[in-house]
Amino acid sequence: MSDTPYNPKGPARPVASARNGEGGQDARRAERRRDADISKLNAELAAQAALIAGQEVALAHSRKIFDRASVAARIGVWECSLPGEQLHWTDVVYDLFDLPRGTALDRSEIIKCYPAESRKALDSLRSRAIAERSGFTLDAEITTFAGHSRWIRITATVECEEGVPVRIFGMKQDITEEKILSDRMRYLAEFDAMTGLANRARFQARLAQVDASRPLGALLLIDLDGFKAVNDTFGHVVGDECLKAAAERLAEGCGEADLVARVGGDEFAVLLGSHLDRAAVSGVAREIVESMGKPVAIRGQSLRLGASVGIAFAGQGAPCDLFAQADTALYAAKAAGRNTFRIFKTEAGGKGRSAAA
């Protein structure tokens, strides 16, 4: 047996060496895992960066499309802080008001572009929207800083934070052409294009609206005497000029009328208010007959027309009967030799007749 003393650490050296080897392998595996995780994170970051870049490109493209569409449609976005009243506009709104883009905005000056009626409507709707935390839409007229008249459509929404209004914002659109077209269509629907007088549709609508708040005094139906002969002899162009001249004389001579209308080819109607008594109405009819009997100078021709007038006073039946009553009186005026007027009168038993004035 060896005399060398026993060293308990001797046999342990090989075990420590093995453990050191295993520890090194664990460290390398951990390092590889970290490298893999870092590579994965880098790949995810790169993917996110690519996605963000793509979104930025798409957003820029969308903004470009919006800007082009906004300019084409003449629609701009506006915002006003509350209660500070600081305005912010997109370029199109500047264009609508004929202001250089980027000009400092003062609402107290901008509001002066609105005529009194539009300003009153805007102030009323705006104040109510702020009080109710709601919004509004308004078609308003403006006079731009360059002196141009325009119509704009304003849409507005109030934004709140913790129940307190902090801003009001929306869009403003140029609707000038739409307004002109709408007014033109309304004009054609209610007025005679040749003479400028109210047409039959507007006349019938007014007749149907007769009530205590809008009473009528009398209806006068006027038929031009001799018009057919002029039209047949000199043609429709001259005939049209005669109609225009007759309409002008009628409008000038019936300044107190509630409505003057062309209700047929050469037939006109005048609605008079209830403030005129029978004598005044008869006076209007007499003036019409005298005015229409004066020569009309058209294209070198001195033409003479005439007028027969039938009168029906309100209160002799339902408003819908007024036209028939005036028509009966008109036929009586023609039967009496034309160039005169007759008044419809109701006899006992409900039958009507027309009497001379």
C-alpha atoms as a printed R data frame, in Angstrom:
    type eleno elety resid chain resno        x       y       z
1   ATOM     1    CA   MET     A     1    0.000   0.000   0.000
2   ATOM     2    CA   SER     A     2    1.358   3.388  -0.905
3   ATOM     3    CA   ASP     A     3    2.477   5.737   1.809
4   ATOM     4    CA   THR     A     4    1.130   8.732  -0.125
5   ATOM     5    CA   PRO     A     5   -1.510  10.542   1.963
6   ATOM     6    CA   TYR     A     6   -5.113  10.438   0.718
7   ATOM     7    CA   ASN     A     7   -6.197  13.622  -0.926
8   ATOM     8    CA   PRO     A     8   -9.977  13.869  -1.113
9   ATOM     9    CA   LYS     A     9   -9.766  16.543  -3.909
10  ATOM    10    CA   GLY     A    10   -7.823  14.275  -6.180
11  ATOM    11    CA   PRO     A    11  -10.678  12.193  -7.516
12  ATOM    12    CA   ALA     A    12  -12.923  15.291  -7.906
13  ATOM    13    CA   ARG     A    13  -10.803  16.911 -10.593
14  ATOM    14    CA   PRO     A    14  -12.196  14.929 -13.487
15  ATOM    15    CA   VAL     A    15  -15.812  15.673 -12.344
16  ATOM    16    CA   ALA     A    16  -15.147  19.451 -12.221
17  ATOM    17    CA   SER     A    17  -13.699  19.326 -15.699
18  ATOM    18    CA   ALA     A    18  -16.829  17.613 -16.991
19  ATOM    19    CA   ARG     A    19  -19.056  20.158 -15.300
20  ATOM    20    CA   ASN     A    20  -17.051  22.973 -16.820
21  ATOM    21    CA   GLY     A    21  -17.581  21.462 -20.229
22  ATOM    22    CA   GLU     A    22  -21.330  21.215 -19.687
23  ATOM    23    CA   GLY     A    23  -21.479  24.828 -18.471
24  ATOM    24    CA   GLY     A    24  -19.735  26.017 -21.596
25  ATOM    25    CA   GLN     A    25  -22.238  24.199 -23.750
26  ATOM    26    CA   ASP     A    26  -25.150  25.764 -21.820
27  ATOM    27    CA   ALA     A    27  -23.666  29.221 -22.298
28  ATOM    28    CA   ARG     A    28  -23.234  28.645 -26.014
29  ATOM    29    CA   ARG     A    29  -26.826  27.395 -26.287
30  ATOM    30    CA   ALA     A    30  -28.067  30.425 -24.353
31  ATOM    31    CA   GLU     A    31  -26.023  32.699 -26.614
32  ATOM    32    CA   ARG     A    32  -27.473  31.013 -29.693
33  ATOM    33    CA   ARG     A    33  -30.963  31.468 -28.265
34  ATOM    34    CA   ARG     A    34  -30.255  35.130 -27.614
35  ATOM    35    CA   ASP     A    35  -28.927  35.527 -31.127
36  ATOM    36    CA   ALA     A    36  -32.042  33.827 -32.480
37  ATOM    37    CA   ASP     A    37  -34.296  36.010 -30.361
38  ATOM    38    CA   ILE     A    38  -32.421  39.126 -31.471
39  ATOM    39    CA   SER     A    39  -32.638  38.040 -35.095
40  ATOM    40    CA   LYS     A    40  -36.354  37.403 -34.679
41  ATOM    41    CA   LEU     A    41  -36.857  40.807 -33.051
42  ATOM    42    CA   ASN     A    42  -34.823  42.470 -35.784
43  ATOM    43    CA   ALA     A    43  -36.961  40.716 -38.395
44  ATOM    44    CA   GLU     A    44  -40.143  41.818 -36.622
45  ATOM    45    CA   LEU     A    45  -38.846  45.387 -36.364
46  ATOM    46    CA   ALA     A    46  -37.933  45.364 -40.033
47  ATOM    47    CA   ALA     A    47  -41.390  44.046 -40.921
48  ATOM    48    CA   GLN     A    48  -43.032  46.722 -38.777
49  ATOM    49    CA   ALA     A    49  -40.823  49.391 -40.319
50  ATOM    50    CA   ALA     A    50  -41.788  48.170 -43.791
51  ATOM    51    CA   LEU     A    51  -45.467  48.172 -42.773
52  ATOM    52    CA   ILE     A    52  -45.207  51.707 -41.373
53  ATOM    53    CA   ALA     A    53  -43.412  52.873 -44.490
54  ATOM    54    CA   GLY     A    54  -46.111  51.310 -46.628
55  ATOM    55    CA   GLN     A    55  -48.806  52.939 -44.512
56  ATOM    56    CA   GLU     A    56  -47.071  56.302 -44.808
57  ATOM    57    CA   VAL     A    57  -46.981  55.916 -48.586
58  ATOM    58    CA   ALA     A    58  -50.657  54.905 -48.609
59  ATOM    59    CA   LEU     A    59  -51.522  57.803 -46.274
60  ATOM    60    CA   ALA     A    60  -49.641  60.270 -48.468
61  ATOM    61    CA   HIS     A    61  -51.441  58.881 -51.516
62  ATOM    62    CA   SER     A    62  -54.797  59.123 -49.746
63  ATOM    63    CA   ARG     A    63  -54.014  62.675 -48.663
64  ATOM    64    CA   LYS     A    64  -53.122  63.572 -52.243
65  ATOM    65    CA   ILE     A    65  -56.378  62.053 -53.510
66  ATOM    66    CA   PHE     A    66  -58.330  63.864 -50.784
67  ATOM    67    CA   ASP     A    67  -56.663  67.170 -51.603
68  ATOM    68    CA   ARG     A    68  -57.392  66.746 -55.311
69  ATOM    69    CA   ALA     A    69  -60.977  65.676 -54.639
70  ATOM    70    CA   SER     A    70  -61.375  68.572 -52.205
71  ATOM    71    CA   VAL     A    71  -60.200  71.062 -54.807
72  ATOM    72    CA   ALA     A    72  -62.343  69.474 -57.544
73  ATOM    73    CA   ALA     A    73  -65.443  69.442 -55.336
74  ATOM    74    CA   ARG     A    74  -64.621  72.855 -53.846
75  ATOM    75    CA   ILE     A    75  -64.861  71.430 -50.331
76  ATOM    76    CA   GLY     A    76  -62.602  72.598 -47.517
77  ATOM    77    CA   VAL     A    77  -62.245  71.732 -43.840
78  ATOM    78    CA   TRP     A    78  -62.434  74.329 -41.086
79  ATOM    79    CA   GLU     A    79  -62.031  74.362 -37.323
80  ATOM    80    CA   CYS     A    80  -62.691  76.977 -34.665
81  ATOM    81    CA   SER     A    81  -61.507  76.664 -31.068
82  ATOM    82    CA   LEU     A    82  -63.908  77.351 -28.232
83  ATOM    83    CA   PRO     A    83  -64.123  79.714 -26.529
84  ATOM    84    CA   GLY     A    84  -60.999  81.253 -28.079
85  ATOM    85    CA   GLU     A    85  -62.540  81.547 -31.568
86  ATOM    86    CA   GLN     A    86  -59.241  80.764 -33.312
87  ATOM    87    CA   LEU     A    87  -59.838  79.624 -36.893
88  ATOM    88    CA   HIS     A    88  -57.942  77.015 -38.904
89  ATOM    89    CA   TRP     A    89  -58.716  76.420 -42.591
90  ATOM    90    CA   THR     A    90  -57.546  74.094 -45.306
91  ATOM    91    CA   ASP     A    91  -56.494  75.644 -48.600
92  ATOM    92    CA   VAL     A    92  -59.876  75.324 -50.305
93  ATOM    93    CA   VAL     A    93  -61.616  77.444 -47.648
94  ATOM    94    CA   TYR     A    94  -59.074  80.193 -48.254
95  ATOM    95    CA   ASP     A    95  -59.917  79.928 -51.964
96  ATOM    96    CA   LEU     A    96  -63.662  80.164 -51.273
97  ATOM    97    CA   PHE     A    97  -63.158  83.483 -49.484
98  ATOM    98    CA   ASP     A    98  -60.566  84.727 -52.015
99  ATOM    99    CA   LEU     A    99  -57.884  84.955 -49.348
100 ATOM   100    CA   PRO     A   100  -54.214  84.056 -49.925
101 ATOM   101    CA   ARG     A   101  -53.546  80.624 -48.471
102 ATOM   102    CA   GLY     A   102  -51.998  80.759 -45.021
103 ATOM   103    CA   THR     A   103  -53.263  84.270 -44.230
104 ATOM   104    CA   ALA     A   104  -53.795  84.878 -40.512
105 ATOM   105    CA   LEU     A   105  -57.500  84.495 -39.762
106 ATOM   106    CA   ASP     A   106  -59.641  86.775 -37.625
107 ATOM   107    CA   ARG     A   107  -63.191  85.485 -37.196
108 ATOM   108    CA   SER     A   108  -64.534  88.975 -36.476
109 ATOM   109    CA   GLU     A   109  -63.361  89.981 -39.967
110 ATOM   110    CA   ILE     A   110  -64.439  86.757 -41.679
111 ATOM   111    CA   ILE     A   111  -67.990  87.084 -40.370
112 ATOM   112    CA   LYS     A   112  -68.296  90.404 -42.215
113 ATOM   113    CA   CYS     A   113  -68.318  88.455 -45.492
114 ATOM   114    CA   TYR     A   114  -71.820  87.234 -44.633
115 ATOM   115    CA   PRO     A   115  -74.761  89.519 -45.495
116 ATOM   116    CA   ALA     A   116  -77.066  90.381 -42.608
117 ATOM   117    CA   GLU     A   117  -79.588  87.596 -43.308
118 ATOM   118    CA   SER     A   118  -76.960  84.860 -43.663
119 ATOM   119    CA   ARG     A   119  -75.055  86.164 -40.626
120 ATOM   120    CA   LYS     A   120  -78.191  86.093 -38.510
121 ATOM   121    CA   ALA     A   121  -78.974  82.506 -39.546
122 ATOM   122    CA   LEU     A   122  -75.363  81.409 -38.939
123 ATOM   123    CA   ASP     A   123  -75.178  83.013 -35.475
124 ATOM   124    CA   SER     A   124  -78.482  81.430 -34.455
125 ATOM   125    CA   LEU     A   125  -77.604  77.901 -35.614
126 ATOM   126    CA   ARG     A   126  -74.057  78.091 -34.264
127 ATOM   127    CA   SER     A   127  -75.116  79.281 -30.812
128 ATOM   128    CA   ARG     A   128  -77.764  76.568 -30.555
129 ATOM   129    CA   ALA     A   129  -75.338  73.862 -31.698
130 ATOM   130    CA   ILE     A   130  -72.794  74.888 -29.059
131 ATOM   131    CA   ALA     A   131  -75.455  75.049 -26.347
132 ATOM   132    CA   GLU     A   132  -76.895  71.646 -27.310
133 ATOM   133    CA   ARG     A   133  -73.507  70.017 -28.105
134 ATOM   134    CA   SER     A   134  -74.825  69.150 -31.564
135 ATOM   135    CA   GLY     A   135  -74.269  70.402 -35.124
136 ATOM   136    CA   PHE     A   136  -75.949  72.075 -38.065
137 ATOM   137    CA   THR     A   137  -76.007  72.537 -41.835
138 ATOM   138    CA   LEU     A   138  -76.552  75.896 -43.500
139 ATOM   139    CA   ASP     A   139  -76.553  77.220 -47.055
140 ATOM   140    CA   ALA     A   140  -75.286  80.787 -46.757
141 ATOM   141    CA   GLU     A   141  -74.413  83.615 -49.091
142 ATOM   142    CA   ILE     A   142  -71.031  85.337 -48.785
143 ATOM   143    CA   THR     A   143  -69.291  88.256 -50.443
144 ATOM   144    CA   THR     A   144  -65.615  87.327 -50.717
145 ATOM   145    CA   PHE     A   145  -62.689  89.605 -49.957
146 ATOM   146    CA   ALA     A   146  -62.379  90.082 -53.727
147 ATOM   147    CA   GLY     A   147  -65.997  91.230 -53.925
148 ATOM   148    CA   HIS     A   148  -67.385  88.057 -55.522
149 ATOM   149    CA   SER     A   149  -70.781  86.734 -54.487
150 ATOM   150    CA   ARG     A   150  -70.842  83.039 -53.621
151 ATOM   151    CA   TRP     A   151  -73.070  80.508 -51.925
152 ATOM   152    CA   ILE     A   152  -71.466  78.008 -49.560
153 ATOM   153    CA   ARG     A   153  -72.813  74.999 -47.670
154 ATOM   154    CA   ILE     A   154  -71.562  74.893 -44.097
155 ATOM   155    CA   THR     A   155  -71.622  71.698 -42.036
156 ATOM   156    CA   ALA     A   156  -70.603  71.871 -38.403
157 ATOM   157    CA   THR     A   157  -70.120  69.556 -35.417
158 ATOM   158    CA   VAL     A   158  -69.316  70.554 -31.856
159 ATOM   159    CA   GLU     A   159  -66.595  68.537 -30.101
160 ATOM   160    CA   CYS     A   160  -66.572  68.327 -26.297
161 ATOM   161    CA   GLU     A   161  -64.090  67.236 -23.661
162 ATOM   162    CA   GLU     A   162  -65.657  66.157 -20.366
163 ATOM   163    CA   GLY     A   163  -68.904  67.721 -21.494
164 ATOM   164    CA   VAL     A   164  -67.374  71.109 -22.285
165 ATOM   165    CA   PRO     A   165  -67.369  72.358 -25.924
166 ATOM   166    CA   VAL     A   166  -63.746  72.860 -26.986
167 ATOM   167    CA   ARG     A   167  -64.056  73.247 -30.747
168 ATOM   168    CA   ILE     A   168  -66.513  73.419 -33.597
169 ATOM   169    CA   PHE     A   169  -65.438  72.058 -36.952
170 ATOM   170    CA   GLY     A   170  -66.764  70.870 -40.272
171 ATOM   171    CA   MET     A   171  -66.696  71.545 -44.000
172 ATOM   172    CA   LYS     A   172  -67.457  74.431 -46.324
173 ATOM   173    CA   GLN     A   173  -68.398  73.748 -49.924
174 ATOM   174    CA   ASP     A   174  -68.901  76.081 -52.871
175 ATOM   175    CA   ILE     A   175  -72.493  75.495 -54.048
176 ATOM   176    CA   THR     A   176  -72.811  78.627 -56.198
177 ATOM   177    CA   GLU     A   177  -73.505  76.713 -59.419
178 ATOM   178    CA   GLU     A   178  -75.915  74.393 -57.610
179 ATOM   179    CA   LYS     A   179  -77.737  77.415 -56.182
180 ATOM   180    CA   ILE     A   180  -77.998  79.096 -59.585
181 ATOM   181    CA   LEU     A   181  -79.357  75.895 -61.140
182 ATOM   182    CA   SER     A   182  -81.797  75.393 -58.267
183 ATOM   183    CA   ASP     A   183  -83.054  78.974 -58.511
184 ATOM   184    CA   ARG     A   184  -83.395  78.618 -62.274
185 ATOM   185    CA   MET     A   185  -85.404  75.415 -61.922
186 ATOM   186    CA   ARG     A   186  -87.603  77.035 -59.277
187 ATOM   187    CA   TYR     A   187  -88.081  80.047 -61.526
188 ATOM   188    CA   LEU     A   188  -89.097  77.854 -64.474
189 ATOM   189    CA   ALA     A   189  -91.471  75.939 -62.204
190 ATOM   190    CA   GLU     A   190  -93.202  79.105 -60.971
191 ATOM   191    CA   PHE     A   191  -92.793  81.723 -63.703
192 ATOM   192    CA   ASP     A   192  -93.617  82.056 -67.375
193 ATOM   193    CA   ALA     A   193  -90.330  82.132 -69.275
194 ATOM   194    CA   MET     A   194  -91.647  84.415 -72.031
195 ATOM   195    CA   THR     A   195  -93.310  87.155 -70.006
196 ATOM   196    CA   GLY     A   196  -91.654  86.828 -66.601
197 ATOM   197    CA   LEU     A   197  -95.043  86.731 -64.911
198 ATOM   198    CA   ALA     A   198  -96.131  83.965 -62.561
199 ATOM   199    CA   ASN     A   199  -97.285  80.864 -64.434
200 ATOM   200    CA   ARG     A   200 -100.487  78.896 -64.083
201 ATOM   201    CA   ALA     A   201  -98.995  76.494 -61.534
202 ATOM   202    CA   ARG     A   202  -98.011  79.298 -59.189
203 ATOM   203    CA   PHE     A   203 -101.372  80.996 -59.716
204 ATOM   204    CA   GLN     A   204 -103.258  77.810 -58.808
205 ATOM   205    CA   ALA     A   205 -101.017  77.253 -55.788
206 ATOM   206    CA   ARG     A   206 -101.751  80.768 -54.507
207 ATOM   207    CA   LEU     A   207 -105.468  80.312 -55.122
208 ATOM   208    CA   ALA     A   208 -105.381  77.091 -53.098
209 ATOM   209    CA   GLN     A   209 -103.669  78.882 -50.183
210 ATOM   210    CA   VAL     A   210 -106.504  81.293 -49.589
211 ATOM   211    CA   ASP     A   211 -107.384  81.348 -45.904
212 ATOM   212    CA   ALA     A   212 -107.845  83.786 -43.053
213 ATOM   213    CA   SER     A   213 -104.129  84.557 -42.935
214 ATOM   214    CA   ARG     A   214 -103.871  85.175 -46.689
215 ATOM   215    CA   PRO     A   215 -107.279  86.465 -47.807
216 ATOM   216    CA   LEU     A   216 -108.135  87.493 -51.355
217 ATOM   217    CA   GLY     A   217 -110.371  90.308 -52.483
218 ATOM   218    CA   ALA     A   218 -110.996  89.530 -56.143
219 ATOM   219    CA   LEU     A   219 -109.825  87.614 -59.189
220 ATOM   220    CA   LEU     A   220 -109.572  89.273 -62.596
221 ATOM   221    CA   LEU     A   221 -109.291  87.140 -65.745
222 ATOM   222    CA   ILE     A   222 -108.029  89.017 -68.803
223 ATOM   223    CA   ASP     A   223 -108.229  87.794 -72.387
224 ATOM   224    CA   LEU     A   224 -106.479  89.697 -75.197
225 ATOM   225    CA   ASP     A   225 -108.914  90.732 -77.916
226 ATOM   226    CA   GLY     A   226 -107.573  90.577 -81.461
227 ATOM   227    CA   PHE     A   227 -104.462  88.609 -80.532
228 ATOM   228    CA   LYS     A   228 -105.274  85.602 -82.721
229 ATOM   229    CA   ALA     A   229 -105.611  87.807 -85.818
230 ATOM   230    CA   VAL     A   230 -102.237  89.452 -85.116
231 ATOM   231    CA   ASN     A   231 -100.589  86.089 -84.510
232 ATOM   232    CA   ASP     A   232 -102.017  84.573 -87.683
233 ATOM   233    CA   THR     A   233 -101.199  87.615 -89.826
234 ATOM   234    CA   PHE     A   234  -97.723  88.562 -88.612
235 ATOM   235    CA   GLY     A   235  -96.495  85.245 -87.210
236 ATOM   236    CA   HIS     A   236  -95.548  83.854 -83.825
237 ATOM   237    CA   VAL     A   237  -92.494  86.094 -83.363
238 ATOM   238    CA   VAL     A   238  -94.633  89.229 -83.519
239 ATOM   239    CA   GLY     A   239  -97.301  87.485 -81.479
240 ATOM   240    CA   ASP     A   240  -94.781  86.720 -78.756
241 ATOM   241    CA   GLU     A   241  -93.679  90.357 -78.687
242 ATOM   242    CA   CYS     A   242  -97.323  91.367 -78.262
243 ATOM   243    CA   LEU     A   243  -97.658  88.998 -75.293
244 ATOM   244    CA   LYS     A   244  -94.532  90.480 -73.691
245 ATOM   245    CA   ALA     A   245  -95.819  94.014 -74.177
246 ATOM   246    CA   ALA     A   246  -99.223  93.078 -72.733
247 ATOM   247    CA   ALA     A   247  -97.586  91.419 -69.726
248 ATOM   248    CA   GLU     A   248  -95.440  94.481 -69.085
249 ATOM   249    CA   ARG     A   249  -98.445  96.803 -69.201
250 ATOM   250    CA   LEU     A   250 -100.386  94.495 -66.930
251 ATOM   251    CA   ALA     A   251  -97.597  94.306 -64.359
252 ATOM   252    CA   GLU     A   252  -97.133  98.087 -64.374
253 ATOM   253    CA   GLY     A   253 -100.845  98.758 -64.000
254 ATOM   254    CA   CYS     A   254 -101.379  96.242 -61.185
255 ATOM   255    CA   GLY     A   255  -98.707  97.283 -58.728
256 ATOM   256    CA   GLU     A   256 -100.972  96.572 -55.751
257 ATOM   257    CA   ALA     A   257 -101.865  93.087 -56.976
258 ATOM   258    CA   ASP     A   258 -101.146  90.038 -54.848
259 ATOM   259    CA   LEU     A   259 -100.199  88.120 -58.001
260 ATOM   260    CA   VAL     A   260 -100.134  88.718 -61.765
261 ATOM   261    CA   ALA     A   261  -99.933  85.559 -63.875
262 ATOM   262    CA   ARG     A   262 -100.115  84.264 -67.414
263 ATOM   263    CA   VAL     A   263 -102.515  81.335 -67.211
264 ATOM   264    CA   GLY     A   264 -102.929  80.505 -70.898
265 ATOM   265    CA   GLY     A   265 -101.846  81.459 -74.407
266 ATOM   266    CA   ASP     A   266 -103.284  84.994 -74.370
267 ATOM   267    CA   GLU     A   267 -105.048  84.802 -71.025
268 ATOM   268    CA   PHE     A   268 -103.855  86.456 -67.838
269 ATOM   269    CA   ALA     A   269 -105.006  86.531 -64.223
270 ATOM   270    CA   VAL     A   270 -104.703  89.132 -61.479
271 ATOM   271    CA   LEU     A   271 -105.289  88.371 -57.806
272 ATOM   272    CA   LEU     A   272 -106.151  91.440 -55.732
273 ATOM   273    CA   GLY     A   273 -106.019  91.740 -51.960
274 ATOM   274    CA   SER     A   274 -108.975  92.146 -49.645
275 ATOM   275    CA   HIS     A   275 -108.003  95.756 -48.860
276 ATOM   276    CA   LEU     A   276 -109.496  96.915 -52.193
277 ATOM   277    CA   ASP     A   277 -113.243  97.592 -52.291
278 ATOM   278    CA   ARG     A   278 -115.495  96.966 -55.279
279 ATOM   279    CA   ALA     A   279 -114.974 100.446 -56.680
280 ATOM   280    CA   ALA     A   280 -111.181 100.105 -56.527
281 ATOM   281    CA   VAL     A   281 -111.316  96.669 -58.189
282 ATOM   282    CA   SER     A   282 -113.543  98.058 -60.939
283 ATOM   283    CA   GLY     A   283 -111.047 100.891 -61.359
284 ATOM   284    CA   VAL     A   284 -108.201  98.400 -61.841
285 ATOM   285    CA   ALA     A   285 -110.224  96.533 -64.478
286 ATOM   286    CA   ARG     A   286 -111.030  99.777 -66.287
287 ATOM   287    CA   GLU     A   287 -107.362 100.784 -66.351
288 ATOM   288    CA   ILE     A   288 -106.430  97.375 -67.759
289 ATOM   289    CA   VAL     A   289 -108.944  97.733 -70.595
290 ATOM   290    CA   GLU     A   290 -107.692 101.246 -71.405
291 ATOM   291    CA   SER     A   291 -104.005 100.246 -71.222
292 ATOM   292    CA   MET     A   292 -104.409  97.189 -73.435
293 ATOM   293    CA   GLY     A   293 -106.311  99.226 -76.012
294 ATOM   294    CA   LYS     A   294 -103.317 101.460 -76.770
295 ATOM   295    CA   PRO     A   295 -101.296 100.670 -79.952
296 ATOM   296    CA   VAL     A   296  -98.269  98.400 -79.647
297 ATOM   297    CA   ALA     A   297  -95.228  99.253 -81.807
298 ATOM   298    CA   ILE     A   298  -93.475  96.040 -82.840
299 ATOM   299    CA   ARG     A   299  -90.958  95.651 -85.681
300 ATOM   300    CA   GLY     A   300  -92.142  98.773 -87.416
301 ATOM   301    CA   GLN     A   301  -95.789  97.813 -87.085
302 ATOM   302    CA   SER     A   302  -98.342  99.694 -85.005
303 ATOM   303    CA   LEU     A   303 -100.633  96.959 -83.752
304 ATOM   304    CA   ARG     A   304 -103.797  97.395 -81.779
305 ATOM   305    CA   LEU     A   305 -105.114  94.840 -79.329
306 ATOM   306    CA   GLY     A   306 -107.794  94.979 -76.688
307 ATOM   307    CA   ALA     A   307 -108.780  93.239 -73.483
308 ATOM   308    CA   SER     A   308 -111.899  91.719 -72.002
309 ATOM   309    CA   VAL     A   309 -111.955  91.326 -68.221
310 ATOM   310    CA   GLY     A   310 -114.038  89.100 -65.972
311 ATOM   311    CA   ILE     A   311 -114.176  89.821 -62.237
312 ATOM   312    CA   ALA     A   312 -115.141  87.527 -59.369
313 ATOM   313    CA   PHE     A   313 -115.103  88.730 -55.777
314 ATOM   314    CA   ALA     A   314 -114.010  86.422 -52.989
315 ATOM   315    CA   GLY     A   315 -116.691  85.406 -50.534
316 ATOM   316    CA   GLN     A   316 -119.230  84.418 -53.167
317 ATOM   317    CA   GLY     A   317 -118.295  80.773 -52.818
318 ATOM   318    CA   ALA     A   318 -115.332  78.516 -52.180
319 ATOM   319    CA   PRO     A   319 -111.897  79.669 -53.440
320 ATOM   320    CA   CYS     A   320 -111.934  76.821 -55.958
321 ATOM   321    CA   ASP     A   321 -115.086  78.356 -57.491
322 ATOM   322    CA   LEU     A   322 -113.473  81.757 -57.978
323 ATOM   323    CA   PHE     A   323 -111.853  80.901 -61.311
324 ATOM   324    CA   ALA     A   324 -115.086  79.546 -62.793
325 ATOM   325    CA   GLN     A   325 -116.956  82.642 -61.641
326 ATOM   326    CA   ALA     A   326 -114.393  84.999 -63.171
327 ATOM   327    CA   ASP     A   327 -114.429  82.922 -66.358
328 ATOM   328    CA   THR     A   328 -118.217  83.292 -66.567
329 ATOM   329    CA   ALA     A   329 -117.850  87.063 -66.193
330 ATOM   330    CA   LEU     A   330 -115.119  87.066 -68.870
331 ATOM   331    CA   TYR     A   331 -117.387  85.386 -71.414
332 ATOM   332    CA   ALA     A   332 -120.058  87.938 -70.570
333 ATOM   333    CA   ALA     A   333 -117.580  90.747 -71.306
334 ATOM   334    CA   LYS     A   334 -116.771  89.201 -74.678
335 ATOM   335    CA   ALA     A   335 -120.458  88.769 -75.457
336 ATOM   336    CA   ALA     A   336 -120.968  92.455 -74.647
337 ATOM   337    CA   GLY     A   337 -118.676  93.460 -77.492
338 ATOM   338    CA   ARG     A   338 -115.189  92.993 -75.962
339 ATOM   339    CA   ASN     A   339 -112.853  95.730 -74.634
340 ATOM   340    CA   THR     A   340 -114.877  95.941 -71.442
341 ATOM   341    CA   PHE     A   341 -115.278  94.177 -68.086
342 ATOM   342    CA   ARG     A   342 -118.043  92.358 -66.275
343 ATOM   343    CA   ILE     A   343 -118.522  91.374 -62.629
344 ATOM   344    CA   PHE     A   344 -119.866  88.009 -61.548
345 ATOM   345    CA   LYS     A   345 -122.877  88.248 -59.227
346 ATOM   346    CA   THR     A   346 -124.718  85.439 -57.488
347 ATOM   347    CA   GLU     A   347 -128.475  85.500 -57.850
348 ATOM   348    CA   ALA     A   348 -131.016  84.016 -55.475
349 ATOM   349    CA   GLY     A   349 -131.105  80.255 -55.829
350 ATOM   350    CA   GLY     A   350 -127.349  80.013 -56.289
351 ATOM   351    CA   LYS     A   351 -127.234  80.789 -60.016
352 ATOM   352    CA   GLY     A   352 -124.666  83.275 -61.201
353 ATOM   353    CA   ARG     A   353 -124.831  86.036 -63.730
354 ATOM   354    CA   SER     A   354 -122.485  88.741 -64.904
355 ATOM   355    CA   ALA     A   355 -123.448  92.372 -64.686
356 ATOM   356    CA   ALA     A   356 -121.958  95.402 -66.304
357 ATOM   357    CA   ALA     A   357 -119.887  97.654 -64.134
